């Protein structure tokens, strides 16, 4: 199929964050075929489906590099607690009651929320991932899926979990017309014995899969790692070969300067989760220093149980503002750099080369913003990037496309029965509470 989109303000999201104030672009078979400024010669596009965007802003779809969609039914369930207490007294006891149906209902709600707020690609680390993969395939979103593995169990159970994770990863990698890719993910150094992490890494390298984990999220985690293994988490994971290939870590709040330098040398990707880190009292990651050192930094929402939403526009605004406040320097992480965290840097962090910017040859993953809203006025070309970071929210998203397919039109999801998903999520929560 050939598509022509015209009368648009195009924010390419490339390394220069180029803005085409009045332009058009074409899509062939799900990929960007051309981008230009001005008004197209319509006679040249007789066999194209034409879409007048009426001055909307067009930008790359947002990329969420760390989430747990299956936890979406726990929104608001365990607020105002530190991480370990939150996990041990709220999350894990409730998650023990989860069924495949719980994951299906929760993940459907999460994907609905993400699509409507402009996320076109997300990483999901959880359990019952076959259920999630089927939803991804059906709804059209792009996803990096990984079965999160907790190793606080007997050796036989560890082996069973690793086999399940590896089987899933091999089965679903590059499926759903290429929209699904996979990783292997030990949950964290504090929930997986060293030998188990090493086994997971070995299997990942053999299968040519990246690895992903939580790391250095809290001071307590770092201190306990030193007590248990006489090493900080970075050195600990390094000794297990975790950083010898493609690796993405979530949080990385408590890093030394030396650790930042080492991770940059190893080309490790960092998923910064500012809202979750603030809400759980974990701290503020110094991502401005990480970026200065050449680390690949992106943004993730974590789960709604610790956020409490999946709006990446809110997340990246928060990421930019807290860096300025924490460093007492308003010049750090300017809007153009911040936008990369949820677009091209997000793609790089997920080891995806075909998304993250609107460039010829890349997948036609893009969103449109209703620029007529009062809180986006006034604007000229110089204000657009600023408004995207400091003023826009997910509710301003009008249309969402993945591989050139329209998934959200004028704010309504095309591939999901919104009313059904919301109803079923609430019914599943009632059933879950009755199982307590």
Secondary structure by P-SEA (a helix, b strand, c coil): cbbbbcccccccccccccccccccccccccccccccccccccccccccccccccbbbbbcccccccccccccccccccccccaaaaaacccaaaaaaccaaaaaaaaaaaaaaaaaacccbbbbbcccaaaaaaaaaaacccccccccccccccaaaaaaaaaaaaaaaaacccccccccccbbbccccccccaaaaaaaaaaaaaabbbbbbbccccaaaaaaaaaaccccaaaaaaaacccccbbbbcccccccaaaaaaaaaabbbbbbbaaaaaaacccccaaaaaaaaccccccccccccccccccaaaaaaaaaaaaaaaacccccccaaaaaacccaaaaaaaccccccccccccccccccccccccccccccccaaaaaaccccccccccbbbcccccccccccccccaaaaaaaaaaaaaaaaaaac
